[in-house]
């Protein structure tokens, strides 16, 4: 074979391989850009957060629905299945960890083009309103240019996922007893809940171990002005246009049940009135539209002020999702122009009276000073002062070990109570 024929053969073989690869990815379509999962192969499709920007838009394109739920990881425990049952409309979840309004707009535009939506459930998370999603967005999937599809059908991650699905299916096909096993396999993939959340421990100690650090009073309110400008811009660019362009669609905004720690921090910073005024202004702006309703779950006593319901300052345990679903159905927590001021003042009052049951490294205050005096009185070495420094952490850990408590270096409610009891005993 001469050189010219050899080059022609190699190029031809490469072209055939590429065509086969493209056909395979179109046929399997692991991220649902062209069609729903193949019949009988649904359990093998993987809906991980790593590739959420691929499969979420595919889901919006190819899952018929009458309603959608858009939000961040704070919506992971809000069951679209339960919302569907309660509303009598098919609801699909389009929530993304670290999601922000700019990508909700992408999801909504695609879903509105494909479906006759009647309801949009929209997570109104105030701490997120001044931010944009910073992850990679495969924008070529979010337009109507067919030539951009080449980037999808030749994507190595798409190819890898297609191969995974086919190999898993073939493996089950030839495995002894596979028929019985396949019959028991659920055809409904579970991808609404981020795995890291579903396996997390929700408790006060889990919150204490998170990155949370209690703030102190600050005088600079420049961040408030910056937040106001960016939040209002986000609402104007990513929310208001949908309300105006879709007057027949019911927009159900919900403020998730993030913990009281957020408002507690604003109280300590001295900015709580400023931020609540901004939140009020935003909600009243939205309520001017007849197709809008707002439900607020961030001031629910017994839940948001119980840190055993959280794994960090914002992510709540699964019961919080049911609480939101039930509240949306009953309308018990709905915000109106008449009750908005009372609800926000109730939230502020809860935060002002809230006391953190633990102390940890990075905290400062009179309660830290009091605990240090107790440790010193019992013979433990730590510098006097109001700052919970590394030496204090080590002293607390030493005390916990001596008392056969879980050694964390975090002064939990149990640790603090025992410290107080022992100090009182030697006086």
C-alpha positions in Angstrom: 0.0 0.0 0.0 1.5 3.3 -1.1 1.7 6.3 1.2 -1.3 8.1 -0.4 -3.5 5.1 0.0 -2.3 4.6 3.6 -3.2 8.2 4.5 -6.6 7.9 2.8 -7.2 4.7 4.8 -6.2 6.2 8.1 -8.3 9.3 7.5 -11.3 7.2 6.4 -11.0 5.0 9.4 -10.8 8.0 11.7 -13.9 9.5 10.1 -15.8 6.2 10.5 -14.7 6.1 14.2 -15.9 9.6 14.8 -19.2 8.9 13.1 -19.7 5.8 15.2 -18.8 7.7 18.3 -21.3 10.5 17.4 -24.0 8.0 16.7 -23.4 6.2 20.0 -23.6 9.4 22.0 -26.8 10.5 20.2 -28.4 7.1 20.7 -27.5 6.8 24.4 -27.6 10.5 25.0 -26.5 10.3 28.7 -27.4 13.9 29.5 -30.8 13.9 27.7 -30.0 16.6 25.1 -32.1 14.9 22.4 -34.4 12.5 24.2 -35.3 10.9 27.5 -33.3 7.9 28.9 -33.6 4.8 26.8 -36.4 2.5 27.9 -35.1 -0.2 30.3 -31.8 1.6 30.8 -33.0 4.4 33.1 -31.3 3.0 36.3 -27.9 3.3 34.6 -28.0 7.0 33.9 -26.0 8.9 36.5 -27.3 12.3 37.6 -24.3 13.7 39.5 -23.7 17.3 40.5 -20.4 17.2 38.6 -22.3 17.2 35.3 -25.5 18.9 36.5 -25.1 21.8 34.0 -25.3 19.1 31.2 -28.2 16.9 32.4 -30.3 19.7 34.0 -30.7 21.5 30.7 -31.4 18.1 29.0 -34.0 17.4 31.6 -35.7 20.8 31.0 -35.7 20.1 27.3 -37.1 16.5 27.3 -39.2 16.1 30.4 -42.8 17.2 29.8 -44.0 19.1 32.8 -46.7 21.6 34.0 -44.4 23.0 36.7 -40.7 23.4 37.5 -38.7 23.9 40.7 -35.6 26.0 40.4 -33.1 26.5 43.2 -29.8 25.7 44.8 -28.8 22.8 47.1 -31.2 24.4 49.6 -34.0 22.9 47.5 -32.6 19.4 47.3 -34.9 18.1 50.0 -38.0 19.7 48.4 -39.6 16.7 46.7 -40.8 17.4 43.2 -42.8 14.2 43.5 -44.6 15.5 46.6 -45.2 18.9 45.0 -46.7 17.0 42.0 -49.1 15.1 44.2 -50.1 18.2 46.1 -50.6 20.4 43.1 -52.0 17.8 40.7 -49.4 18.9 38.1 -46.2 17.2 37.0 -43.3 19.1 38.6 -39.6 18.6 37.6 -36.7 19.8 39.8 -34.1 21.9 38.1 -32.0 22.7 41.2 -28.2 22.9 41.1 -25.7 23.0 44.0 -24.3 26.5 44.2 -27.1 27.6 41.9 -27.7 31.3 41.4 -30.4 33.3 39.6 -28.3 33.7 36.4 -28.4 29.9 35.7 -32.1 29.6 36.9 -32.8 31.9 33.9 -31.1 29.5 31.5 -33.2 26.6 32.9 -36.5 28.6 32.8 -36.0 29.8 29.3 -35.5 26.3 27.9 -38.4 24.9 29.9 -40.7 27.7 28.9 -39.9 27.0 25.3 -40.7 23.3 25.6 -43.6 23.2 28.0 -46.9 25.0 28.8 -45.9 25.7 32.4 -48.6 26.6 34.9 -46.5 27.0 38.0 -42.8 28.0 38.7 -41.5 27.3 42.2 -38.6 29.6 42.7 -36.1 29.6 45.6 -35.7 33.1 46.8 -32.5 32.9 48.8 -31.5 36.4 49.9 -27.8 35.6 50.6 -27.5 34.4 47.0 -29.1 37.4 45.3 -25.9 39.4 44.9 -23.9 36.5 43.5 -23.6 34.8 40.1 -23.0 31.1 39.4 -19.2 30.8 39.0 -18.9 27.3 37.6 -18.5 26.2 34.0 -21.6 26.6 31.9 -21.7 24.7 28.6 -23.5 27.5 26.8 -23.4 25.6 23.5 -26.1 23.4 25.0 -28.3 26.4 25.9 -28.8 27.7 22.3 -30.5 26.5 19.1 -27.4 26.3 16.9 -27.2 22.7 15.7 -23.5 23.0 14.8 -22.7 23.5 18.5 -24.1 20.0 19.1 -20.8 18.7 17.8 -19.2 19.8 21.0 -21.7 17.6 22.8 -21.5 14.4 20.7 -17.7 14.5 20.7 -17.3 15.4 24.3 -15.1 13.0 26.2 -17.2 13.1 29.3 -20.3 12.4 27.3 -18.5 9.5 25.6 -17.4 8.2 28.9 -20.9 8.3 30.4 -22.4 6.6 27.3 -19.8 3.8 27.6 -20.6 3.5 31.3 -24.3 3.1 30.6 -23.9 0.5 27.9 -21.4 -1.5 29.8 -23.5 -1.6 32.9 -26.5 -2.6 30.8 -24.6 -5.4 29.1 -23.1 -6.5 32.4 -26.5 -7.0 33.9 -27.8 -8.6 30.7 -25.3 -11.5 30.9 -25.2 -11.8 34.7 -26.9 -14.9 36.1 -30.3 -14.0 37.6 -30.2 -10.6 36.0 -33.8 -10.7 34.8 -35.1 -10.9 38.3 -32.8 -8.2 39.5 -33.8 -5.9 36.7 -37.4 -6.3 37.5 -36.7 -5.0 41.0 -34.7 -2.1 39.8 -36.5 1.2 40.1 -36.9 2.9 36.8 -37.0 6.3 38.5 -33.4 7.6 39.1 -32.8 9.4 42.3 -31.0 12.6 41.5 -32.8 15.3 43.4 -30.6 15.0 46.5 -26.9 15.8 46.5 -25.2 12.7 47.8 -23.0 14.7 50.2 -26.2 16.1 51.8 -28.1 12.9 52.0 -25.3 11.2 53.9 -24.5 14.1 56.2 -25.0 14.2 59.9 -27.4 17.0 61.0 -26.7 18.2 64.5 -25.5 21.1 66.5 -22.0 19.6 66.7 -22.0 19.2 62.9 -22.8 22.9 62.6 -20.0 23.7 65.1 -17.5 21.6 63.1 -18.5 23.5 59.9 -16.8 26.7 58.8 -19.1 28.9 60.8 -17.4 31.6 62.8 -19.4 34.0 64.9 -19.1 37.6 63.8 -18.6 40.6 66.0 -19.9 44.2 65.8 -18.7 46.1 62.7 -19.1 49.7 61.8 -18.5 49.6 58.1 -21.7 49.2 56.1 -20.2 49.5 52.7 -21.0 45.8 52.1 -24.7 46.6 52.6 -24.8 49.2 49.8 -22.9 46.8 47.5 -25.4 44.0 48.4 -28.4 46.3 47.7 -27.1 47.3 44.3 -26.3 43.8 43.1 -29.4 42.2 44.6 -31.7 44.7 42.9 -29.8 44.2 39.6 -30.3 40.5 39.9 -34.0 40.8 40.5 -34.4 43.3 37.6 -32.4 41.1 35.1 -33.2 37.5 36.1 -36.6 37.6 37.8 -38.8 40.5 36.7 -38.6 39.8 32.9 -40.1 36.3 33.5 -42.9 37.8 35.6 -43.8 40.3 32.9 -43.4 38.0 30.0 -45.5 35.2 31.6 -48.5 36.8 33.3 -50.5 33.6 33.2 -47.9 31.5 35.0 -48.1 31.3 38.8 -44.7 32.2 40.3 -44.4 30.7 43.8 -41.3 32.2 45.5 -40.2 30.5 48.7 -37.6 31.7 51.2 -36.0 28.4 52.5 -35.6 27.5 56.1 -31.9 28.5 56.5 -30.8 28.6 60.1 -31.3 31.5 62.4 -27.5 31.9 62.4 -27.7 34.1 59.3 -29.9 36.7 60.9 -28.1 36.2 64.2 -24.8 37.3 62.5 -26.5 40.4 61.1 -27.6 41.3 64.6 -24.1 41.0 65.9 -22.7 43.0 62.9 -25.3 45.7 63.5 -26.6 45.4 59.9 -29.8 43.5 60.5 -32.2 46.4 60.0 -30.4 47.4 56.8 -30.6 43.9 55.2 -34.2 43.3 56.3 -35.2 46.6 54.8 -33.6 45.5 51.5 -35.4 42.1 51.7 -38.7 43.8 52.4 -38.2 46.1 49.4 -37.4 43.2 47.1 -40.5 41.2 48.3 -42.8 44.2 47.9 -41.4 44.7 44.4 -42.3 41.1 43.5 -45.7 41.3 45.1 -46.7 44.1 42.8 -47.3 41.4 40.1 -50.6 39.6 40.3 -49.0 36.2 39.3 -46.6 36.2 42.3 -46.9 34.7 45.8 -44.1 34.5 48.4 -43.8 32.0 51.2 -41.2 32.6 54.0 -39.8 29.7 56.0 -36.8 31.4 57.6 -38.6 32.5 60.8 -40.2 29.2 61.8 -39.6 28.8 65.6 -38.7 25.3 66.6 -37.0 24.5 63.4 -34.6 27.3 62.2 -33.5 28.0 65.8 -32.7 24.3 66.4 -29.3 23.6 65.1 -29.8 19.9 65.3 -31.7 20.4 62.1 -28.6 21.5 60.2 -25.3 20.3 58.9 -24.0 23.9 58.6 -25.4 27.4 58.8 -27.8 26.9 55.8 -28.3 23.3 54.8 -31.2 21.8 56.6 -32.2 18.1 57.2 -34.8 16.3 55.1 -37.8 17.2 57.3 -37.2 20.8 56.2 -38.2 19.9 52.7 -41.5 18.4 53.8 -42.1 21.5 56.0 -41.7 23.7 52.9 -43.9 21.4 50.7 -46.7 21.4 53.3 -46.4 25.1 53.8 -46.7 25.8 50.1 -49.8 23.7 50.0 -51.6 25.3 53.0 -50.3 28.9 52.4 -49.7 29.2 56.2 -46.4 31.0 55.8 -47.4 33.3 52.9 -46.0 36.8 52.9 -48.4 39.7 52.1 -48.0 43.5 52.1 -49.9 43.5 55.4 -47.9 40.9 57.3 -44.4 41.4 55.9 -43.3 43.9 58.5 -44.5 41.7 61.4 -42.8 38.6 59.9 -39.5 40.3 59.5 -39.6 41.8 63.0 -40.4 38.3 64.3 -37.3 37.0 62.5 -35.2 39.8 64.0 -36.6 39.1 67.5 -35.7 35.4 67.2 -32.2 36.3 66.2 -31.7 38.8 69.0 -32.7 36.3 71.6 -30.9 33.4 70.1 -27.9 31.9 72.0 -25.4 29.6 70.4 -25.0 26.5 72.5 -21.4 25.9 71.5 -18.1 27.9 71.5 -15.2 27.1 69.1 -11.9 28.4 67.8 -12.4 31.8 66.3 -15.2 32.9 68.5 -14.8 35.9 70.9 -16.9 37.4 73.6 -17.7 37.5 77.3 -19.0 33.9 77.2 -15.5 32.8 75.9 -13.9 34.7 78.8 -16.1 33.1 81.3 -15.3 29.6 80.0 -11.6 30.4 80.1 -11.9 31.4 83.8 -13.6 28.1 84.5 -10.8 26.1 82.7 -8.1 28.0 84.6 -9.9 27.4 87.9 -9.8 23.7 87.2 -6.1 23.8 86.4 -6.0 23.9 82.7 -3.6 26.2 80.9 -5.1 28.8 78.5 -4.5 32.6 78.3 -7.1 34.8 79.8 -9.0 36.9 77.3 -12.1 37.0 75.1 -10.7 35.1 72.1 -11.1 31.3 71.6 -7.6 30.7 70.4 -5.7 27.4 69.7 -4.5 27.2 73.3 -8.1 27.4 74.5 -9.1 24.7 72.0 -6.3 22.4 73.3 -7.4 23.1 76.9 -11.0 22.2 76.0 -9.9 19.0 74.3 -7.8 18.1 77.3 -10.8 18.6 79.6 -13.0 16.6 77.3 -10.6 13.7 77.3 -10.3 13.8 81.1 -14.1 13.7 81.5 -14.5 11.0 78.8 -16.4 13.3 76.5 -16.0 13.3 72.7 -12.7 15.1 72.1 -13.4 17.9 69.6 -11.9 21.0 71.1 -15.3 22.5 70.6 -17.1 23.6 73.8 -20.4 22.0 73.3 -23.4 22.5 75.6 -22.5 19.3 77.4 -18.9 20.4 77.8 -19.9 23.8 79.1 -22.5 22.5 81.5 -19.9 20.1 83.0 -17.3 22.8 83.3 -19.8 25.0 85.2 -20.8 22.1 87.4 -17.2 21.2 88.4 -16.3 24.9 89.0 -19.2 25.4 91.3 -18.2 22.2 93.2 -14.8 23.6 94.1 -16.0 27.0 95.2 
